[in-house]
């Protein structure tokens, strides 16, 4: 049975160049999502959200393999981040951030499968964020993105360059929430080696 790795299938979305912003057209995709607010480093709600997302995502993977004979690697954790003041991202004022953590699902995963996976995950373990989890299509369209290598707290200068240099130079304005895709595991990877896709949906001014 072939095992699909969407990081390779969608390489242009999950493996952008380092050091240089590129313009991409991001298609609509389906995600498991959980919303929250505040600093992810100290928020119990953030930990609960991530745990619920992975529990349901792995349950869906095994369900797909058993019932549909379609296997795939569980996709990386992603996050949408926003605030009333976008400068808070450059300044890293994390207590002011709102977020949606999410994991992309293959297009053959259905809402009915998600509900069965939610019930199965709840049967195995107490997961407070399960009730907040939703299955939703998300479309970004035209976006600027870059591969950031290093600590999450070192993203500030990169975002400052995006907001104040790259976007104005290209005649772009914001058209959606700041998006991050986490390709490294901070529990196992040194901060200076973490790889994160930084993406910003844009439109012409």
Backbone as a chain_set.jsonl record, in Angstrom:
{"seq": "XXXXXXXXXXXXXXXXXXXXXXXXXXXXXXXXXXXXXXXXXXXXXXXXXXXXXXXXXXXXXXXXXXXXXXXXXXXXXXXXXXXXXXXXXXXXXXXXXXXXXXXXXXXXXXXXXXXXXXXXXXXXXXXXXXXXXXXXXXXXXXXXXXXXXXXXXXXXXXXXXXXXXXXXXXXXXXXXXXXXXXXXXXXXXXXXXXXXXXXXXXXXX", "coords": {"N": [[0.85, -1.201, 0.0], [0.651, 2.128, -0.94], [2.127, 4.911, 0.717], [1.262, 8.128, 1.313], [2.965, 11.19, 1.381], [2.237, 14.296, 2.114], [3.809, 16.539, 2.383], [5.693, 16.2, 0.464], [4.188, 15.795, -1.861], [2.902, 18.243, -2.024], [5.046, 20.029, -2.277], [5.751, 22.663, -2.977], [4.282, 24.168, -1.228], [5.002, 23.342, 1.308], [7.743, 23.314, 1.446], [9.25, 25.845, 1.053], [11.666, 28.246, -0.254], [14.625, 29.185, 1.575], [15.454, 32.295, 3.077], [14.387, 33.891, 1.103], [11.451, 35.428, 0.026], [8.618, 33.956, -1.502], [5.999, 33.915, -3.942], [2.931, 32.293, -3.799], [0.116, 30.279, -4.833], [-2.318, 29.23, -2.874], [-4.342, 26.456, -2.608], [-7.787, 25.644, -1.7], [-8.108, 23.73, 1.23], [-8.804, 20.984, 3.481], [-9.163, 21.041, 7.014], [-8.613, 19.976, 10.404], [-9.477, 21.919, 13.177], [-8.794, 24.031, 16.019], [-9.643, 26.689, 18.088], [-8.136, 29.413, 19.992], [-6.642, 31.557, 22.553], [-3.916, 33.69, 23.527], [-0.589, 33.352, 25.021], [1.2, 30.739, 23.664], [3.168, 29.376, 25.0], [2.562, 29.23, 27.664], [-0.091, 28.641, 27.929], [-2.607, 26.479, 28.956], [-4.748, 25.803, 27.346], [-3.71, 25.818, 24.788], [-1.982, 23.595, 24.756], [-3.888, 21.592, 25.176], [-5.399, 21.878, 22.834], [-3.582, 21.133, 20.799], [-3.079, 18.497, 21.523], [-5.606, 17.306, 21.17], [-5.967, 17.67, 18.41], [-3.892, 16.099, 17.272], [-4.595, 13.577, 18.281], [-7.095, 12.996, 17.074], [-6.327, 13.23, 14.396], [-4.464, 11.116, 14.039], [-6.141, 8.978, 14.593], [-7.877, 9.175, 12.42], [-6.088, 8.673, 10.335], [-5.431, 5.929, 10.727], [-7.958, 4.878, 10.449], [-8.526, 5.508, 7.781], [-6.583, 3.957, 6.522], [-7.364, 1.358, 7.239], [-10.12, 1.146, 6.474], [-10.354, 2.306, 3.918], [-8.103, 1.612, 2.61], [-6.088, 3.454, 2.126], [-3.223, 5.029, 2.775], [-1.314, 7.427, 4.64], [1.023, 9.957, 5.71], [0.625, 11.606, 8.781], [-0.106, 15.002, 8.712], [1.897, 18.026, 9.243], [1.706, 20.095, 12.219], [-0.077, 23.147, 12.101], [-0.564, 26.717, 12.307], [-2.774, 29.465, 12.617], [-2.448, 32.882, 13.205], [-3.372, 35.876, 14.83], [-4.075, 39.33, 15.648], [-5.389, 42.295, 17.182], [-3.556, 44.236, 16.798], [-1.18, 44.084, 14.501], [1.478, 44.579, 14.827], [2.187, 43.34, 17.125], [3.131, 40.856, 16.5], [5.623, 41.254, 15.39], [6.843, 42.374, 17.611], [6.641, 40.274, 19.327], [4.695, 39.986, 21.349], [3.12, 37.859, 22.895], [0.939, 37.363, 24.557], [-1.095, 38.813, 23.504], [-2.056, 37.539, 21.336], [-4.369, 35.847, 19.187], [-5.319, 32.57, 18.156], [-5.555, 29.822, 15.819], [-5.096, 26.527, 15.88], [-4.169, 23.822, 13.746], [-4.512, 20.899, 11.596], [-3.89, 19.652, 8.45], [-6.077, 17.688, 6.391], [-6.446, 14.814, 4.233], [-8.238, 14.94, 1.076], [-10.11, 12.938, 0.903], [-11.053, 12.387, 3.389], [-13.933, 12.481, 5.339], [-16.644, 14.421, 6.822], [-18.223, 12.742, 8.34], [-16.443, 10.684, 8.975], [-14.689, 12.126, 10.557], [-16.275, 12.679, 12.803], [-16.672, 10.118, 13.819], [-14.041, 9.503, 14.418], [-13.533, 11.409, 16.358], [-15.209, 10.497, 18.427], [-14.007, 8.028, 18.929], [-11.453, 8.841, 19.791], [-12.154, 10.185, 22.124], [-13.096, 8.075, 23.623], [-10.801, 6.712, 24.269], [-9.201, 8.489, 25.71], [-9.224, 11.285, 27.976], [-9.868, 14.322, 26.605], [-9.939, 17.566, 26.735], [-10.242, 19.565, 24.73], [-11.611, 18.438, 22.652], [-14.318, 18.973, 22.234], [-14.243, 21.474, 21.141], [-13.1, 21.142, 18.709], [-13.181, 21.373, 15.17], [-14.123, 20.626, 11.755], [-13.1, 21.886, 8.791], [-13.084, 23.711, 5.689], [-10.426, 25.575, 4.381], [-9.299, 28.382, 2.685], [-6.656, 30.112, 1.246], [-5.468, 31.328, -0.997], [-3.644, 33.707, -2.941], [-0.43, 34.142, -1.633], [2.412, 35.198, 0.295], [5.404, 33.567, 1.177], [7.972, 32.003, 3.218], [10.809, 30.02, 4.191], [11.661, 29.693, 7.474], [14.443, 29.237, 9.472], [15.31, 28.451, 12.636], [14.843, 29.697, 16.02], [11.485, 30.13, 17.224], [11.11, 32.585, 18.406], [12.813, 34.172, 17.014], [11.577, 35.043, 14.787], [10.659, 37.607, 14.491], [12.299, 39.743, 13.115], [12.154, 38.726, 10.493], [9.424, 38.845, 9.906], [9.066, 41.56, 10.183], [10.515, 42.492, 7.986], [8.942, 41.376, 5.964], [6.442, 42.707, 6.36], [7.096, 45.454, 6.202], [8.844, 45.869, 4.101], [8.919, 43.862, 1.925], [6.154, 43.421, 1.268], [5.145, 46.147, 0.802], [6.874, 46.823, -1.339], [6.031, 45.118, -3.347], [3.503, 45.985, -3.743], [1.477, 44.946, -2.133], [-1.124, 44.141, 0.246], [-2.394, 43.091, 3.47], [-4.334, 40.072, 3.5], [-5.586, 38.177, 5.065], [-4.953, 35.832, 7.762], [-1.874, 35.575, 9.61], [0.181, 32.796, 9.008], [1.608, 29.792, 10.108], [3.649, 26.931, 9.611], [4.714, 24.095, 11.134], [7.54, 22.353, 10.837], [9.386, 21.094, 12.337], [9.99, 19.383, 15.455], [9.739, 20.871, 18.472], [10.337, 19.63, 20.849], [12.3, 17.826, 20.328], [14.158, 18.963, 18.67], [16.86, 21.225, 18.337], [16.523, 24.712, 19.095], [17.748, 26.477, 17.199], [17.692, 25.0, 14.91], [15.136, 24.533, 14.115], [12.554, 24.292, 11.685], [10.295, 26.371, 10.068], [7.517, 27.197, 8.153], [6.641, 30.357, 7.134], [3.856, 32.178, 6.364], [1.867, 34.535, 4.573], [-1.244, 35.525, 3.554], [-2.052, 37.627, 0.816], [-3.137, 40.574, -1.02], [-3.385, 42.661, -3.94], [-2.801, 46.138, -3.504]], "CA": [[0.0, 0.0, 0.0], [1.425, 3.365, -1.022], [1.942, 5.856, 1.811], [1.411, 9.468, 0.75], [3.534, 12.249, 2.212], [1.772, 15.525, 1.479], [4.899, 17.52, 2.367], [6.366, 16.004, -0.811], [3.2, 16.014, -2.926], [2.673, 19.694, -2.063], [6.353, 20.552, -1.892], [5.8, 24.122, -3.151], [3.612, 24.78, -0.085], [5.601, 22.912, 2.572], [9.199, 23.403, 1.4], [9.668, 27.048, 0.329], [13.084, 28.586, -0.165], [15.105, 29.921, 2.742], [16.074, 33.584, 2.818], [13.742, 34.64, 0.012], [10.001, 35.275, -0.022], [8.07, 33.535, -2.794], [4.553, 34.089, -4.097], [2.293, 31.013, -4.113], [-1.342, 30.242, -4.844], [-2.657, 28.126, -1.969], [-5.713, 25.994, -2.865], [-8.616, 25.306, -0.543], [-7.812, 22.42, 1.809], [-9.601, 20.67, 4.666], [-8.376, 21.01, 8.243], [-9.134, 19.936, 11.76], [-9.106, 23.206, 13.759], [-9.203, 24.401, 17.373], [-9.335, 28.1, 18.335], [-7.741, 29.785, 21.34], [-6.071, 32.899, 22.749], [-2.864, 33.857, 24.513], [0.773, 32.874, 24.824], [1.201, 29.267, 23.582], [4.168, 28.8, 25.898], [2.045, 29.099, 29.031], [-1.535, 28.428, 27.894], [-3.076, 25.085, 28.964], [-5.666, 25.611, 26.22], [-2.9, 25.52, 23.606], [-1.558, 22.197, 24.894], [-5.076, 20.765, 24.985], [-5.77, 21.951, 21.423], [-2.639, 20.334, 20.017], [-3.289, 17.089, 21.867], [-6.844, 16.854, 20.52], [-5.741, 17.636, 16.963], [-3.087, 14.933, 16.917], [-5.328, 12.355, 18.604], [-8.093, 12.755, 16.029], [-5.63, 13.048, 13.118], [-3.927, 9.755, 13.97], [-7.284, 8.07, 14.506], [-8.335, 9.238, 11.027], [-5.089, 8.001, 9.493], [-5.6, 4.482, 10.844], [-9.283, 4.583, 9.901], [-8.378, 5.557, 6.326], [-5.784, 2.801, 6.095], [-8.13, 0.123, 7.44], [-11.407, 1.116, 5.775], [-10.251, 2.751, 2.53], [-6.819, 1.168, 2.087], [-5.355, 4.647, 1.695], [-2.343, 5.384, 3.879], [-0.626, 8.714, 4.49], [1.675, 10.493, 6.899], [-0.114, 12.702, 9.408], [0.491, 16.265, 8.29], [2.455, 18.812, 10.353], [0.886, 21.079, 12.92], [-0.067, 24.486, 11.519], [-1.254, 27.682, 13.155], [-3.141, 30.808, 12.172], [-2.233, 33.802, 14.32], [-3.788, 37.241, 14.527], [-4.209, 40.234, 16.788], [-5.9, 43.616, 16.8], [-2.38, 45.012, 16.42], [-0.246, 43.177, 13.841], [2.821, 44.857, 15.317], [2.456, 42.442, 18.25], [3.889, 39.716, 16.002], [7.011, 41.702, 15.278], [7.326, 42.606, 18.979], [6.515, 38.998, 20.038], [3.824, 40.133, 22.519], [2.313, 36.668, 22.664], [-0.298, 37.367, 25.328], [-2.103, 39.535, 22.727], [-2.359, 36.779, 20.128], [-5.411, 34.834, 19.013], [-4.781, 31.531, 17.293], [-6.256, 28.601, 15.424], [-4.164, 25.446, 15.563], [-4.87, 22.979, 12.779], [-3.781, 19.881, 10.852], [-4.547, 19.406, 7.16], [-6.565, 16.323, 6.171], [-6.635, 14.468, 2.826], [-9.569, 15.311, 0.591], [-11.073, 11.834, 1.014], [-11.567, 12.32, 4.764], [-15.256, 13.11, 5.365], [-17.132, 14.902, 8.118], [-18.706, 11.566, 9.081], [-15.251, 10.02, 9.508], [-14.168, 12.973, 11.635], [-17.101, 12.499, 14.001], [-16.357, 8.797, 14.367], [-12.694, 9.589, 14.999], [-13.666, 12.189, 17.588], [-15.781, 9.602, 19.438], [-13.01, 7.018, 19.259], [-10.414, 9.494, 20.583], [-12.73, 10.47, 23.44], [-13.235, 6.805, 24.338], [-9.482, 6.27, 24.715], [-8.5, 9.428, 26.579], [-9.917, 12.545, 28.244], [-9.279, 15.398, 25.806], [-10.848, 18.702, 26.946], [-10.459, 20.405, 23.546], [-12.348, 17.721, 21.602], [-15.603, 19.629, 21.976], [-13.982, 22.693, 20.364], [-12.519, 20.775, 17.421], [-14.09, 21.42, 14.033], [-13.603, 20.194, 10.457], [-13.457, 23.055, 7.985], [-12.282, 24.037, 4.51], [-9.759, 26.874, 4.515], [-8.711, 28.815, 1.415], [-5.832, 31.306, 1.413], [-5.205, 31.988, -2.269], [-2.328, 34.312, -3.145], [0.275, 34.32, -0.364], [3.867, 35.269, 0.341], [5.891, 32.648, 2.198], [9.413, 31.819, 3.323], [11.22, 29.041, 5.18], [12.442, 30.262, 8.575], [15.203, 28.256, 10.23], [15.722, 29.051, 13.889], [13.875, 29.777, 17.099], [10.244, 30.849, 16.941], [11.259, 33.957, 18.882], [13.64, 34.915, 16.066], [10.788, 35.337, 13.584], [10.326, 39.032, 14.449], [12.933, 40.478, 12.015], [11.664, 38.221, 9.205], [8.081, 39.401, 9.704], [9.226, 43.007, 9.982], [10.916, 42.67, 6.581], [7.765, 41.072, 5.143], [5.403, 43.728, 6.514], [7.524, 46.827, 5.93], [9.666, 45.966, 2.899], [8.513, 42.993, 0.826], [4.779, 43.699, 0.857], [5.038, 47.452, 0.147], [7.605, 46.823, -2.609], [5.236, 44.402, -4.334], [2.164, 46.56, -3.827], [0.552, 44.031, -1.481], [-1.664, 44.408, 1.575], [-2.84, 41.872, 4.156], [-5.597, 39.488, 3.039], [-5.818, 36.977, 5.858], [-4.207, 35.68, 9.006], [-0.511, 35.049, 9.592], [0.092, 31.335, 8.99], [2.872, 29.11, 10.339], [3.631, 25.476, 9.469], [5.824, 23.648, 11.975], [8.133, 21.16, 10.259], [10.248, 20.489, 13.344], [9.41, 19.116, 16.773], [10.55, 21.616, 19.45], [10.732, 18.753, 21.954], [13.416, 16.988, 19.902], [15.043, 19.713, 17.787], [17.447, 22.435, 18.909], [15.818, 25.901, 18.595], [18.38, 27.081, 16.026], [17.508, 24.133, 13.751], [13.713, 24.382, 13.81], [12.113, 24.799, 10.383], [8.915, 26.845, 10.109], [7.045, 27.962, 7.004], [5.916, 31.572, 7.495], [3.027, 32.51, 5.207], [0.928, 35.637, 4.737], [-2.116, 35.812, 2.426], [-1.98, 39.03, 0.403], [-3.812, 41.004, -2.243], [-2.81, 43.911, -4.431], [-3.389, 47.306, -2.867]], "C": [[0.888, 1.254, 0.0], [1.09, 4.273, 0.164], [2.251, 7.252, 1.298], [1.99, 10.416, 1.791], [3.191, 13.574, 1.545], [2.827, 16.629, 1.502], [5.696, 17.414, 1.069], [5.426, 16.261, -1.986], [2.959, 17.505, -3.131], [3.956, 20.426, -1.649], [6.419, 22.072, -1.983], [5.136, 24.856, -1.984], [4.305, 24.474, 1.243], [7.131, 23.003, 2.598], [9.635, 24.643, 0.609], [11.16, 27.32, 0.512], [13.389, 29.314, 1.145], [15.68, 31.259, 2.278], [15.398, 34.436, 1.776], [12.239, 34.368, 0.026], [9.569, 34.878, -1.429], [6.554, 33.703, -2.773], [3.948, 32.758, -4.524], [0.778, 31.188, -4.137], [-1.765, 29.016, -4.047], [-4.105, 27.703, -2.212], [-6.485, 25.78, -1.571], [-8.277, 23.896, -0.076], [-8.639, 22.238, 3.07], [-8.707, 20.491, 5.89], [-9.234, 20.627, 9.441], [-8.623, 21.199, 12.432], [-9.587, 23.327, 15.194], [-8.741, 25.839, 17.612], [-8.907, 28.331, 19.783], [-7.137, 31.172, 21.381], [-4.928, 32.825, 23.752], [-1.541, 33.21, 24.138], [0.799, 31.345, 24.781], [2.186, 28.613, 24.538], [3.633, 28.545, 27.304], [0.553, 28.765, 29.082], [-1.89, 26.945, 27.921], [-3.99, 24.795, 27.781], [-4.909, 25.26, 24.944], [-2.467, 24.056, 23.627], [-2.728, 21.263, 24.632], [-5.502, 20.735, 23.52], [-4.887, 21.051, 20.577], [-2.855, 18.841, 20.275], [-4.535, 16.533, 21.177], [-6.657, 16.723, 19.011], [-4.959, 16.397, 16.548], [-3.845, 13.631, 17.188], [-6.337, 12.009, 17.517], [-7.421, 12.502, 14.682], [-5.061, 11.643, 12.984], [-5.046, 8.713, 13.903], [-7.817, 8.022, 13.077], [-7.372, 8.525, 10.087], [-5.292, 6.488, 9.522], [-6.962, 4.042, 10.305], [-9.223, 4.537, 8.376], [-7.635, 4.333, 5.803], [-6.592, 1.515, 6.173], [-9.36, 0.057, 6.54], [-11.297, 1.426, 4.277], [-8.997, 2.239, 1.83], [-6.044, 2.32, 1.449], [-4.539, 5.133, 2.894], [-1.629, 6.707, 3.586], [0.057, 9.08, 5.801], [0.806, 11.609, 7.469], [0.632, 14.001, 9.124], [0.985, 17.078, 9.486], [1.432, 19.741, 10.993], [1.036, 22.43, 12.236], [-0.814, 25.427, 12.452], [-1.569, 28.964, 12.412], [-3.057, 31.718, 13.391], [-2.684, 35.188, 13.923], [-3.964, 38.033, 15.816], [-4.807, 41.53, 16.288], [-4.766, 44.514, 16.329], [-1.349, 44.058, 15.823], [1.197, 43.402, 14.286], [3.192, 43.913, 16.465], [3.22, 41.2, 17.807], [5.365, 40.056, 15.877], [7.629, 41.848, 16.664], [7.284, 41.357, 19.846], [5.741, 39.144, 21.342], [2.759, 39.039, 22.441], [1.001, 36.644, 23.443], [-1.429, 38.056, 24.571], [-2.587, 38.729, 21.521], [-3.603, 35.907, 20.27], [-4.853, 33.789, 18.056], [-5.81, 30.46, 16.944], [-5.19, 27.582, 15.079], [-4.906, 24.438, 14.694], [-3.926, 21.969, 12.123], [-4.571, 19.565, 9.583], [-4.912, 17.934, 7.002], [-6.706, 16.053, 4.672], [-8.07, 14.722, 2.378], [-10.578, 14.172, 0.634], [-11.588, 11.63, 2.446], [-12.874, 13.111, 4.836], [-15.622, 13.577, 6.768], [-17.624, 13.735, 8.972], [-17.543, 10.803, 9.706], [-14.664, 10.81, 10.674], [-14.964, 12.763, 12.913], [-16.861, 11.132, 14.636], [-14.989, 8.791, 15.038], [-12.713, 10.38, 16.299], [-14.192, 11.294, 18.725], [-14.774, 8.562, 19.884], [-11.899, 7.615, 20.124], [-10.902, 9.773, 21.998], [-12.855, 9.204, 24.28], [-11.903, 6.382, 24.95], [-8.856, 7.185, 25.763], [-9.352, 10.67, 26.804], [-9.182, 13.68, 27.547], [-10.213, 16.607, 25.862], [-11.176, 19.504, 25.683], [-11.256, 19.706, 22.453], [-13.66, 18.414, 21.233], [-15.439, 20.88, 21.113], [-13.48, 22.389, 18.95], [-13.57, 20.815, 16.324], [-13.357, 20.995, 12.764], [-14.059, 21.225, 9.438], [-12.536, 23.197, 6.777], [-11.714, 25.441, 4.67], [-9.048, 27.194, 3.21], [-7.939, 30.112, 1.631], [-5.596, 32.051, 0.105], [-3.789, 32.536, -2.334], [-1.659, 34.631, -1.808], [1.772, 34.481, -0.611], [4.347, 34.338, 1.444], [7.403, 32.513, 2.125], [9.675, 30.7, 4.329], [12.093, 29.74, 6.219], [13.141, 29.128, 9.309], [15.73, 28.941, 11.485], [14.595, 29.06, 14.901], [12.622, 30.525, 16.649], [10.368, 32.316, 17.35], [12.154, 34.799, 17.987], [12.893, 35.263, 14.789], [10.537, 36.838, 13.41], [10.966, 39.796, 13.301], [12.452, 40.03, 10.629], [10.293, 38.815, 8.898], [8.137, 40.911, 9.507], [9.608, 43.301, 8.535], [9.736, 42.404, 5.647], [6.777, 42.232, 5.159], [5.822, 45.096, 5.985], [8.384, 46.986, 4.685], [9.082, 45.169, 1.728], [7.104, 43.307, 0.336], [4.63, 45.074, 0.212], [5.729, 47.487, -1.222], [6.808, 46.14, -3.72], [3.837, 44.96, -4.511], [1.109, 45.697, -3.183], [0.077, 44.563, -0.128], [-2.146, 43.083, 2.172], [-4.19, 41.403, 3.616], [-5.897, 38.194, 3.781], [-4.873, 36.912, 7.034], [-2.801, 35.143, 8.762], [-0.562, 33.538, 9.823], [1.49, 30.746, 9.206], [2.667, 27.601, 10.212], [4.885, 24.948, 10.142], [6.372, 22.308, 11.481], [9.075, 20.455, 11.227], [9.498, 20.29, 14.65], [10.274, 19.82, 17.824], [10.983, 20.787, 20.651], [11.996, 17.97, 21.613], [14.478, 17.747, 19.108], [15.577, 20.951, 18.494], [16.777, 23.66, 18.302], [16.413, 26.467, 17.307], [18.214, 26.242, 14.76], [16.047, 23.926, 13.377], [13.38, 25.0, 12.45], [10.626, 25.141, 10.447], [8.59, 27.602, 8.833], [6.25, 29.156, 7.533], [5.163, 32.043, 6.252], [2.057, 33.643, 5.531], [0.076, 35.797, 3.474], [-2.122, 37.308, 2.106], [-2.901, 39.285, -0.782], [-3.183, 42.322, -2.679], [-3.56, 45.103, -3.822], [-4.3, 48.066, -3.831]], "O": [[1.767, 1.403, 0.849], [-0.068, 4.392, 0.564], [3.379, 7.53, 0.892], [1.551, 10.435, 2.941], [3.784, 13.933, 0.528], [2.742, 17.569, 0.711], [6.298, 18.388, 0.618], [5.817, 16.868, -2.983], [2.828, 17.975, -4.261], [3.943, 21.312, -0.795], [7.073, 22.71, -1.158], [5.397, 26.041, -1.772], [4.208, 25.253, 2.192], [7.748, 22.795, 3.642], [10.322, 24.51, -0.404], [11.822, 26.691, 1.337], [12.526, 29.965, 1.734], [16.31, 31.345, 1.224], [15.783, 35.587, 1.574], [11.81, 33.214, 0.037], [10.085, 35.395, -2.42], [5.919, 33.639, -1.72], [4.397, 32.157, -5.5], [0.233, 32.119, -3.542], [-1.585, 27.886, -4.502], [-5.013, 28.516, -2.038], [-5.905, 25.741, -0.485], [-8.172, 22.976, -0.888], [-9.117, 23.209, 3.657], [-7.642, 19.876, 5.818], [-10.429, 20.919, 9.484], [-7.448, 21.534, 12.28], [-10.641, 22.804, 15.556], [-7.581, 26.17, 17.365], [-9.258, 27.565, 20.681], [-7.117, 31.881, 20.375], [-4.948, 32.026, 24.689], [-1.403, 32.602, 23.076], [0.449, 30.708, 25.775], [2.058, 27.43, 24.852], [4.189, 27.736, 28.046], [-0.007, 28.621, 30.168], [-1.517, 26.214, 27.004], [-4.01, 23.676, 27.269], [-5.404, 24.496, 24.115], [-2.579, 23.36, 22.618], [-2.578, 20.254, 23.942], [-5.92, 19.692, 23.017], [-5.379, 20.296, 19.738], [-2.816, 18.03, 19.35], [-4.515, 15.416, 20.66], [-7.14, 15.765, 18.406], [-5.322, 15.723, 15.584], [-3.746, 12.685, 16.407], [-6.422, 10.858, 17.089], [-7.88, 11.662, 13.908], [-5.167, 11.037, 11.917], [-4.909, 7.688, 13.234], [-8.168, 6.952, 12.578], [-7.798, 7.849, 9.15], [-5.323, 5.84, 8.476], [-7.09, 2.944, 9.763], [-9.795, 3.643, 7.752], [-8.004, 3.751, 4.784], [-6.516, 0.675, 5.276], [-9.617, -0.971, 5.912], [-12.048, 0.882, 3.468], [-8.838, 2.404, 0.62], [-5.434, 2.178, 0.389], [-5.093, 5.587, 3.894], [-1.379, 7.052, 2.431], [-0.295, 8.569, 6.864], [0.31, 12.457, 6.727], [1.85, 14.079, 9.278], [0.548, 16.851, 10.614], [0.432, 20.114, 10.38], [2.135, 22.816, 11.837], [-1.603, 24.987, 13.288], [-0.738, 29.487, 11.669], [-3.534, 31.372, 14.471], [-2.416, 35.637, 12.809], [-3.995, 37.478, 16.915], [-4.737, 41.831, 15.096], [-4.986, 45.445, 15.554], [-0.711, 43.302, 16.556], [2.04, 42.517, 14.138], [4.373, 43.71, 16.746], [3.881, 40.554, 18.62], [6.237, 39.256, 16.214], [8.789, 41.493, 16.876], [7.813, 41.35, 20.958], [6.08, 38.503, 22.336], [1.643, 39.272, 21.977], [0.051, 35.977, 23.034], [-2.595, 37.911, 24.939], [-3.439, 39.198, 20.766], [-3.855, 35.315, 21.32], [-3.996, 34.103, 17.23], [-6.782, 30.231, 17.663], [-4.461, 27.746, 14.1], [-6.104, 24.216, 14.866], [-2.71, 22.157, 12.099], [-5.76, 19.254, 9.636], [-4.166, 17.047, 7.418], [-7.049, 16.961, 3.915], [-8.996, 14.721, 3.189], [-11.771, 14.395, 0.427], [-12.461, 10.794, 2.679], [-12.918, 14.275, 4.44], [-15.002, 13.188, 7.758], [-17.458, 13.743, 10.192], [-17.646, 10.328, 10.837], [-14.2, 10.232, 11.657], [-14.384, 12.679, 13.996], [-16.85, 11.009, 15.86], [-14.794, 8.166, 16.081], [-11.987, 10.053, 17.238], [-13.679, 11.335, 19.843], [-14.686, 8.243, 21.07], [-11.449, 6.981, 21.078], [-10.152, 9.615, 22.96], [-12.734, 9.252, 25.504], [-11.871, 5.769, 26.017], [-8.078, 6.732, 26.603], [-10.116, 11.068, 25.925], [-8.025, 13.967, 27.853], [-11.185, 16.665, 25.109], [-12.268, 20.062, 25.575], [-11.55, 20.317, 21.425], [-14.057, 18.437, 20.068], [-16.377, 21.3, 20.435], [-13.441, 23.275, 18.098], [-14.698, 20.359, 16.509], [-12.127, 21.003, 12.71], [-15.258, 21.421, 9.239], [-11.357, 22.848, 6.837], [-12.424, 26.374, 5.045], [-8.286, 26.378, 2.692], [-8.488, 31.093, 2.135], [-5.53, 33.28, 0.099], [-2.849, 31.911, -1.845], [-2.242, 35.302, -0.957], [2.319, 33.972, -1.589], [3.768, 34.315, 2.53], [8.031, 32.856, 1.123], [8.858, 30.458, 5.218], [13.134, 30.307, 5.888], [12.497, 28.163, 9.721], [16.503, 29.895, 11.403], [13.525, 28.499, 14.664], [12.683, 31.426, 15.812], [9.79, 33.191, 16.705], [12.25, 36.011, 18.174], [13.494, 35.723, 13.819], [10.236, 37.29, 12.305], [10.243, 40.456, 12.555], [12.354, 40.84, 9.706], [10.029, 39.237, 7.772], [7.345, 41.474, 8.75], [9.092, 44.24, 7.928], [9.548, 43.114, 4.659], [6.327, 42.689, 4.108], [5.015, 45.815, 5.395], [8.634, 48.109, 4.249], [8.788, 45.729, 0.673], [6.879, 43.444, -0.866], [4.027, 45.161, -0.858], [5.224, 48.111, -2.156], [6.895, 46.527, -4.885], [3.068, 44.466, -5.335], [-0.041, 45.698, -3.622], [0.774, 45.324, 0.544], [-2.287, 42.086, 1.465], [-5.071, 42.209, 3.315], [-6.399, 37.234, 3.197], [-4.088, 37.831, 7.27], [-2.566, 34.365, 7.837], [-1.26, 33.061, 10.718], [2.446, 31.162, 8.552], [1.649, 27.061, 10.645], [5.997, 25.314, 9.762], [5.753, 21.263, 11.679], [9.513, 19.336, 10.961], [8.494, 20.953, 14.912], [11.416, 19.42, 18.048], [11.886, 21.182, 21.388], [12.691, 17.499, 22.513], [15.576, 17.233, 18.895], [14.827, 21.65, 19.175], [16.483, 23.66, 17.107], [15.674, 26.892, 16.419], [18.548, 26.695, 13.666], [15.751, 23.214, 12.418], [13.857, 26.082, 12.109], [9.803, 24.31, 10.83], [9.298, 28.54, 8.466], [5.296, 28.983, 8.292], [5.771, 32.28, 5.207], [1.497, 33.701, 6.625], [0.605, 36.166, 2.425], [-2.188, 38.146, 3.005], [-3.375, 38.363, -1.447], [-2.533, 43.008, -1.889], [-4.779, 45.074, -3.653], [-4.883, 49.084, -3.457]]}, "num_chains": 1, "name": "protein.A"}
